[in-house]
Amino acid sequence: MSRLLLRDAFLAQVDRTPDAEAVVRGDTVWTYRELASRAARIARTLTERGAGPGKLVAVRLERGPDQVAALVAVVLTGAGYVPVAADDPDDRVRHILDDCGATLVIADEPADGRTLTLQDALIASAPSVSAPAIRADDPAYVIYTSGSSGTPKGVLVEHGALSAYLAHAHAQYGSLTGRTVLHSSVSFDMAVTSLWGPLLCGGAIHVLDLKRIASGEEPPPPAAARPTFLKVTPSHLAMLELLPESCLPTDHLVIGGEALTGAALAHWRAAHPGVTIVNEYGPTEATVGCCTHVLRPGARPLQPGPIPIGRANDGTRLYVLDTQLKPVPAGEEGELHIAGDQLARGYLGRPDLTDERFVPDPFAADGSRMYRTGDLVRARPDGELEYRGRLDEQLKILGHRIEPGEIEAVLSSHPTVKDCAVVARGDAESRRLIAHVVLHLPLPLPLPSDHTIDPDALRSHAETALPEYMIPAEFVQISELPLTPNGKLDRAALPYPHGVPLASPTATPTPTVARPGPGPDPDSRQEEPPSTRSKPETLLCGIVAEALGVPEIGAETDILASGGTSITALKLVARARAAGLRIDLTTVLRERTVRRILAAHPGHTAARTEEGAPR
């Protein structure tokens, strides 16, 4: 593929393959000609309303063909797009829209004068739009990531950087010419590969809800529509085990967003020995992925430890430096710095933060910059890089980058909270957020007895400003935050929910565990005699216990606070539906206890139970 910018590359592909499938969602199939025509109608309306090069247009639509058409339309106008998750809370959406200064917003529902519904945007009947010139340094998109200051920050990626990444993707992932699954939110930059990769080389985007398919709530695609390319995070690997083969790639499985280990990958690789697996590393600030390690079919067996992040893409320079910006000796740890063609412009409207993280490249004579990733890496003897952890407190949950400070700022705005600290506990699919909370005393609002925190109130408060993946699974009340000798927060000394700290603190805080939902301590797995439960409750309690890997769990025990995650929820929904209990994933994640889940599904059907098991 030549290094055309995105709009020109897409239009050239439409000319080459007008009748090829471009977007598929169930029975809806659009060819390249149909996608381009629909996008051009939207683009004409956007252009008439002021969209164009250098401007930004936000898109907040449910995942599907119309969302793809709207994003293509923004590109046709020359504007940059700002993807906003349809299920983000309104406060977060307002911040993003105000912060980016979007000229227009395409959304499912009207909100203000700059918001267009899809029907409004499609009002133009003639599919023609002027094509103002686009430059390599014009904005292609702005993606918002978690911010340590308490609000999300926008990373502005230019067309030249995006073009450089897509050229790499096409060179390395030939299977993009086949069928690619788009399953993640387009507000997550992992979706850039699956969205634009196939559209620039004649491939088809198959829009699938892999979670609903894995849980049995949606039928899988036919075997003939099996994808050639799929991109996931390491946390998704457990979900892939629940999917039928018609959802799994035949050629490339690309994994990114989190640290990957051989132990996590071994089972899937053994079951699919003919698939090429790529560990793709790259922060949003370096345009999706700038470094890869390839595991080809027939390669030697994996070791259980870290899988390397590999080597730099063409046009990218990677430096492993010490605090003085000097190269560290091979084999020693240092901070990874990224330079080259894929670097983002910086943080939208944040020149201070941009200057802090995007610094002059001392190894380049052209005055270019490099990005300080905050990631610790080391070079292996073969020259490939290995990820070793973070220099700061940034977390990764299900591939999402999370700054604890953003969650802490939201929770601290609750009138009962004096201070708090958020950490992540667990590995891979079991990884979850724990909030440690210090209350105001005397309390400004009535609370439960003994001055304990109200987890439902804190969770509801967090949900007004944070997406679901940033909501803590548990809330632990402590008397004070542990500090290091120099007075800084000692996160390693924060207690586990059951009172065991990672390290012995100077002064151990006294923890009181409070979990969202109505149930008592999940360590008391059984709040009532099993004989008093209904047959559906007995059945579902057994399924939940199996999914959590515990002997037994009570009907009013909080599933997520007991170690469950969204992947655990997928497993239990799939097993429950197979046993005759018609529950859904959304209800499990919202209601969180067996009794409340079943109450939310009064029309469920259950297999008759015999000693708690389906007959």
Secondary structure, DSSP 8 states (H G I E B T S, - for coil): -----HHHHHHHHHHH-TTSEEEEETTEEEEHHHHHHHHHHHHHHHHHTT--TT-EEEEE--SSHHHHHHHHHHHHHT-EEEE--TTS-HHHHHHHHHHHT-SEEEESS--STTEEEHHHHTT--S---------TTSEEEEEEE--TTSS-EEEEEEHHHHHHHHHHHHHH-GGGGSEEEE-S-TTSTTHHHHHHHHHTTT-EEEE--HHHHHTTSS----GGG--SEEEE-GGGHHHHTTS-GGGS-SSEEEEESS--BHHHHHHHHHH-TTSEEEEEE--GGGSS-SEEEEE-TT-----SSB---BEE-TTEEEEEE-TTS-B--TTS-EEEEEEETT---EETT-HHHHHHHEEE-TT-SS--EEEEEEEEEEE-TTS-EEEEEESSS-EEETTEEE-HHHHHHHHHTSTTEEEEEEEEESSGGG-EEEEEEEE-SS-SS--SGGG---HHHHHHHHHTTS-GGGS-SEEEEESS--B-TTS-B-GGGSB-TTS-BSS--SS---EEEE-SSS---TTS--SS-GGGS-HHHHHHHHHHHHHHT-S---TTS-TTTTT--HHHHHHHHHHHHHTT----HHHHHHH-SHHHHHHT-TT-----EETTEE-
